[in-house]
Amino acid sequence: MTLRRWLALSGVGAAVLFAVSFFSGGGTPNDDASAAKVVSYFRDHRVATQVEALLAVIGAVLLVLFAARLREFLRGDGPDRGLLPNVAFGGAVILAAGLMLDSAVTYALVRSSRLGFAGSAQTLNVLSNGDFYPLFGGLALLLLAAGIATVRQPALPRWLGWAAIVIGILSLAGPIGFFGAILGIIWLLVVAVIIFRKDRVVAGTQAGA
């Protein structure tokens, strides 16, 4: 496989890991939960919580690798051909940084609970519940830039561009932004598969030449 195909395939891996991490979580204590409840929950779910955080970190690494290929794929022939793809790449970097930050907070929360630092655990729980702004901001930036670039010059199917724009706006829509995250995972998976298949066709054509 060529490097480009590996980078495209990393997008599939990122989408799968995000889905597993996203849907396997849930049920964590609310912001107003007592310190004792927070400590009890994360002691009981220590291994599962740490695995989810690790999957998110691996997914973040794969996302940046895929974003490098996506930036190259979206570039057109116009004078501003690199502008929007570069913005999309920047959004992916912000999203990945947000995921790593969330995982770091989660790990510190589990450790505090295990060591019996009830006050610290309660504070970290509030932070963990509210550190989604870099995630949604990075996701929106990635999708809006990629979507506009695709609509202007459809390296991808144009409907995927419009879908990215809608999902990007939805990601910034307050409490319902979580639906944007779910749809964003699906969009990432579809785009990664399309790019991987196109790279396979190109590789096959070059091999037969």
Buried (B, 14 or more C-beta within 10 A) or exposed (E): EEEBBBBBBBBBBBBBBBBBBBEEBEEBBEEEBEBEBBBBBBEEBBEEBBEBBBBBBBBBBBBBBBBBBBBBBBBBEEEEBBBBBBBBBBBBBBBBBBBBBBBBBBBBBBBBBEEEBBEBBBBBBBBBBEBBEBBBBBBBBBBBBBBBBBBBBBBBEBEBBBBBBBBBBBBBEEEEBBEBBBBBBEBBBBBBBBBBEBBBEEBEEEEEE
